[in-house]
């Protein structure tokens, strides 16, 4: 086998090995707990706003439960959502808590996340 064929074969093998890890980087879980809150993307009628300085009513949740999001700048509740999906990022230890499936537009991003 020539040098360029070996290099091509190695490159193809590397790509094929990397694809499953990218595709399965996030998994659906039924519950999660976390240490810190990153952001909240809130969408109404196609208009979205991202909030960074927020506080949540809990640091653990199950699908089917409600969670309240408080804006720390104004000290008012932004929203209360019914959790319909939780995506867990194994490699980054983050979770995305959403109000819909499969890819919600309104979601909370939390860090230090683990499956509960």
Secondary structure, DSSP 4 states (H G I P E B T S, - for coil): --HHHHHHHHHHHHHHHHHHHHHTSEEE-SEEE-SEEEEEEEEETTEEEEE-SEEES-SEEETT-EEEEEETTTTEEEEEEE--EEEEETTTTEEEEESSTTT-SSEEEEES-EE-
